[in-house]
Amino acid sequence: MNKEYEPDWDQPSLQSHMPAVEPKAAPSGAKQIVTIRLDVDMLDWFKAAGPGYQTRINQVLREHMDAQRALEVDGN
């Protein structure tokens, strides 16, 4: 298990309230635990910047998603 993972036991589970079909834009702050395989050197690079590497990875992926969505809107 990830050493930095600290569960929020006080928070209600979102999974029981998730619809069968996910909305296009999830509510701000909604998170889902997933398993993802990343290249070791890339993960080491994110971790080297200190705590919060998962948040930084999420931000990079979000920026890429937003850029791709903008291209889709401009292209249609």
N, C-alpha and C positions, 0 to 999 in steps of 0.2 A: 504494500500500500504506500502511497505517496507520503513522505515524511512531513511535507508542508500542509497536507490536508487536515483541516480541523472542521469536523462537522458542526453545523448549526443545529444542535438538538432542540433549541428553543423555537426554531422556525417550523411552521406546519409544512407537511410534505406537499409539494406541488404536483407530484405524480398522480395522485388520486383525483386531482381536479383538471388534469390535462385533457383536452378534447382528443378524439380519435384522429382527427385531421388537424395538424398544427396550423395556426394562423400564419399569414405571410410575415407579419412583424410581431414578434413576441413582446410582451409587456417589458418595459424598461426594468432591468435588474433581474429578470427571470433567468435562472441558470439551470443547466442539466449536466449531471456528471456523465462523462463519456470516457472511453478508452481510445487513445489515438497513438499510433506509432510514429515517432519523429526521428529524424537523423540525430545521432548522438552529438555530433559537433554543433548542430543548430541548437539543440536543447541546452548544451553546455554554454553556448553564447548567451542565450536568454537568461540562464541562471546566474551567469557571471555578473550581471547587472544588479543582483541582489534580490531580496524578497519581492514577490509580485510578478514573477515570470509568467505565470499562467494568465494573469490579467494582461500582460504585454502581448503574449501570443494571441489572446482573444482580440485585442485592439488591432493588431496587424491583419488578422483574418477579417475583422469587421470593415476595415478600410478597403481591403480588396473586394469584399462583397459589395460595399457601397459604390465603388468605382465600376464594377461590372454591371450593377443595376442601372447606374447612370448611362452607361453605354447602351444598354437595352432600351431605355426610354428614348435616348437620342436617335437610336437606329430604327425605332418603330414609328 
